[in-house]
């Protein structure tokens, strides 16, 4: 299996696509051809690492990593992605809980998989110079990447996050590591962090000097493992109930949503897709107007989704076409901060469920679908993070203290430290 840029160009091997992050022409790497799976031939209700080995095998064919795929999956998929039934009377609703990893967010799946693959590539290549992994984060990605790469031999990580635009607990997860993790608060917004990362990768001299790699969802190594939990949840529900599932995916940079699109394209029983965004309306506006108009991001309660120029739209359009074609595959709705607050209260009162602001956008979209849509099919809302990461938002709304997962509590006890920089590439290179 080879990989090519969304903008064309010569194909490259998997390990080259992972270590490069972005293609030389500025595009994003995608498989030359997606494999197709028959759900009837796939195992169900098996541990996620076993299913990952089967699904990801075609993507590793011909790679120097092919013989290590089983170990990579065993290292990366050490926690489950359970499907939880939500009692809603006559409606069929489930929650895909993706917050069972060490930093309590779905980003743990991709980050741990990327760390497992990169560390093996570095070892195989015998690199004497450390790989510098650059990650721009709007909240959750950086913490997951830092946790996954912390003290990994042959690597150092640069975390870029927008100053004052992440929750206190998110900031702690981004800045408590030390050792091979460099944490930098950027004066600006997430899109400034993402721009800086892209500028670093576009500069060949800097890339060569510091052996740069990307850990954002622009890296194909992040997306491959994320497609697995969509395959697993759709397969398991169909095996038990005989029908495909519709998905509502809270999204910002479109990585998680694109992984769902990949699973659907590969033949897994994913029916309708709805993308829930916060007040950053770039995606729903594009589907409505047909005009792609990136803009500055807006700070919201669902901070990890504060993206005004989603990078993975390039992959989505390469897969399914522009807005006219995309409308045949998915819908998208924007949710305001006021609606997020109301939904957190409503879900707690209705079901006792405590959800994070991002997951609340998914619930708001679901609760506002026509009753016929909710009752005629099974829906899965993707729970992207644990509510305890946003205690200062959620606890006043539900009137209760949210228990903190054990591993997250351990991380929060560590001291944190970071530098604050202007949104200028020279300030990053000075620290490298």
Secondary structure, DSSP 8 states (H G I E B T S, - for coil): --EEETTEEEEE-HHHHHHH-B-TTS-BEEESS-----GGGS--S--HHHHHHHHHHHHHTTSTTGGGHHHHHHHH--S---EEEE--TTSEEEEEE---STTSBTHHHHHHHHHHHHHHHHHHHT-SS-EEEEEEESSSHHHHHHHHHTT-TTEEEEEEEETT-S-HHHHHHHHS--TTEEEEEESS-HHHHHHHHHHHHH-HHHHHHHTEEE-STTSHHHHHHHHHHHHHHHHHHHHHHSS-EEEEEE-SSSHHHHHHHHHHHTT-SEEEEEEEE-S--HHHHHHHHS----------SSGGG--SS-TTHHHHHHHH-SHHHHTTTEEEEE--HHHHHHHHHHHHHHH-----HHHHHHHHHHHTS-HHHHHHSEEEEEE-B-GGGGHHHHHHHHTS-----HHHHHHHTS----EEE-S-HHHHHHH-
